[in-house]
Amino acid sequence: MADENQQPVFQIQRVYLKDMSLEQPNSPAIFLEQESPVMEVAVDVGAEPLAEGIYESTVTITVTAKINDKVAFLVEGKQAGIFEARNIPGEQLDPLLGIGCPNIVYPYLRANIADVITRAGFPPVHLSEINFEVFYQQRLQAIAEQQQQGGSGLIMPDGSAATH
């Protein structure tokens, strides 16, 4: 019963921790180091349809802390949400999944990563806010550049490009 006059619907169905891993390859010796670790943070987002009008949105963060080229810890977390998005125009759905949903999911992931790092025996790491709109625009630009260089390609639901 798809009625064109129906109001747009956007609802959070569930937010959950999909994956979390911690590695401390140089413990316990790394705890004796006096220097502060150097942090590297990598971010990725994805979205995929689960059913008609139901989507999973994910945010993945990888934090690598090194002291003198030795890994103190490596934490990777993936937070996900299931969202209902119905009667939303196509040109608005992709930004909703690439910007709006990650903005909802990310604070949960920040808290989970800070908790894991603290429980691992390290001082808390508080990840900064992420402007997912800028992140989304950069991804679109990278896909456009890849398509120009590689000829034809498909944009996948998660925003990645598949060339053929």
C-alpha positions in Angstrom: 0.0 0.0 0.0 2.5 2.6 -1.1 0.6 5.8 -1.1 2.4 8.7 -2.7 0.8 11.2 -0.3 2.0 9.6 2.9 4.1 11.7 5.2 7.9 10.9 5.5 8.8 8.6 8.4 12.2 8.5 10.1 12.5 6.5 13.3 15.3 4.9 15.3 14.5 1.2 15.7 17.6 0.2 17.7 21.2 1.4 18.4 23.7 -1.4 19.2 27.4 -2.1 19.5 28.1 -4.4 16.6 31.8 -5.0 17.1 34.6 -4.0 19.5 38.2 -5.2 19.7 41.2 -4.3 21.8 44.8 -5.2 21.3 47.7 -4.5 23.6 50.6 -6.2 21.9 53.3 -4.6 24.1 51.7 -4.9 27.6 52.7 -4.9 30.3 56.1 -3.2 29.3 54.3 -0.3 27.6 52.9 0.8 31.0 56.4 1.6 32.1 56.9 4.1 29.3 56.9 7.8 30.5 56.0 9.4 27.2 52.5 10.2 26.1 51.1 8.1 23.2 50.6 9.5 19.7 47.1 8.8 18.6 45.9 7.9 15.1 42.1 7.8 14.5 40.4 6.4 11.4 36.7 6.8 10.6 34.4 4.9 8.3 30.7 5.0 7.8 28.3 2.6 6.0 24.7 2.0 5.3 22.8 -0.9 3.8 19.1 -1.7 3.3 17.8 -4.5 5.5 14.2 -4.6 4.3 11.8 -2.2 2.6 12.2 1.1 4.3 14.6 -0.3 7.0 18.3 0.5 6.9 21.4 -0.3 9.0 23.8 2.6 9.5 27.3 1.9 10.9 30.2 4.1 12.2 33.6 2.4 12.6 36.4 4.0 14.5 39.9 2.7 14.8 42.2 4.3 17.4 45.9 3.3 17.4 48.1 4.7 20.2 51.9 4.4 19.8 54.7 5.2 22.1 58.2 5.3 20.5 56.9 3.3 17.5 55.5 0.6 19.8 51.8 0.1 19.7 50.4 0.8 23.2 46.8 -0.2 22.2 44.6 -0.6 19.2 40.9 -0.3 19.6 38.4 -0.8 16.8 34.7 -0.3 17.4 31.7 -0.5 15.2 28.4 1.0 16.4 25.3 0.5 14.4 21.7 1.6 14.3 18.6 0.3 12.6 16.5 3.1 11.2 13.1 3.2 9.5 13.1 5.7 6.6 9.9 5.6 4.5 8.5 8.0 2.0 11.7 10.0 1.9 12.6 11.4 -1.5 15.6 9.6 -3.1 17.8 12.7 -3.1 17.3 13.1 0.6 17.7 9.4 1.6 21.4 9.1 0.9 22.4 12.2 2.9 20.1 11.0 5.7 21.9 7.6 5.8 25.3 9.2 5.3 25.0 12.2 7.7 21.9 12.0 9.9 22.2 8.4 11.0 26.0 8.6 11.8 25.3 11.7 13.9 22.9 9.6 16.0 25.1 6.5 16.3 28.5 8.2 16.9 28.0 9.4 20.5 27.3 5.9 21.6 30.5 4.7 19.9 32.6 7.5 21.5 31.4 6.4 24.9 32.1 2.7 24.3 35.6 3.4 23.0 36.5 5.6 25.9 35.2 2.9 28.3 37.2 0.1 26.6 40.4 2.2 26.7 40.0 3.1 30.4 39.2 -0.5 31.3 42.5 -1.5 29.4 44.4 0.5 32.0 45.1 3.7 29.9 44.0 7.2 30.5 40.6 8.0 28.9 40.6 9.0 25.3 37.9 11.4 24.4 37.3 11.4 20.6 36.4 14.8 19.1 33.1 15.5 17.4 33.0 14.6 13.7 31.3 16.7 11.1 29.6 13.9 9.1 28.3 16.4 6.5 31.9 17.3 5.6 32.9 13.6 5.7 30.0 12.8 3.4 30.9 15.5 0.9 34.5 14.3 0.9 33.3 10.8 0.2 31.1 11.9 -2.7 34.0 13.9 -4.2 36.4 10.9 -3.9 33.8 8.7 -5.7 33.3 11.3 -8.4 37.1 11.6 -8.9 37.4 7.8 -9.0 34.6 7.6 -11.6 36.3 10.2 -13.8 39.6 8.4 -13.7 38.3 4.9 -13.9 35.4 5.4 -16.4 32.1 3.8 -15.2 31.4 2.8 -11.7 28.5 2.1 -9.4 27.8 3.8 -6.2 27.0 1.2 -3.6 24.4 1.8 -0.8 27.2 2.3 1.7 28.7 5.1 -0.4 31.6 3.1 -1.7 32.3 2.8 -5.4 32.4 -0.4 -7.4 34.0 -0.2 -10.7 33.7 -2.7 -13.5 
